Amino acid sequence: MSYDVSFRRCFSDTEGQFYLAETFNMTSNVGPMYRVAGLEIGNLDKMLTKNVIAKVQPAYDYMVAHSHEMRTLEPANGWGKYEDALGFLQEILVTCLAHPECFVEVSV
């Protein structure tokens, strides 16, 4: 299983939609890291990107400040490293900042 995060822009005048090129994927094996940092990736589904920032930024900051703790949560099977989990959140933040009026779609 994995977290698939995509960004969608809606156009209210035409009822159309446009998917940005940005789609990110991360193994759900890192879920325990995100939960300890106070984030459930699945809860971001259908949120505006400008609202996602307020959810993801504190989790990102927590993970940076508690890197040793996060590394202890890496899965034994090797699928899901701290650096990759942190990079996934950073990619989400950068995209949200660049596109504040999009919707996030999450598939878990």
Secondary structure as GFF3:
##gff-version 3
##sequence-region A 1 108
A	DSSP	beta_strand	2	11	.	.	.	ID=ss1
A	DSSP	beta_strand	16	27	.	.	.	ID=ss2
A	DSSP	three_ten_helix	28	30	.	.	.	ID=ss3
A	DSSP	alpha_helix	31	36	.	.	.	ID=ss4
A	DSSP	three_ten_helix	41	44	.	.	.	ID=ss5
A	DSSP	alpha_helix	49	65	.	.	.	ID=ss6
A	DSSP	alpha_helix	67	72	.	.	.	ID=ss7
A	DSSP	alpha_helix	82	98	.	.	.	ID=ss8
A	DSSP	beta_strand	103	107	.	.	.	ID=ss9
###
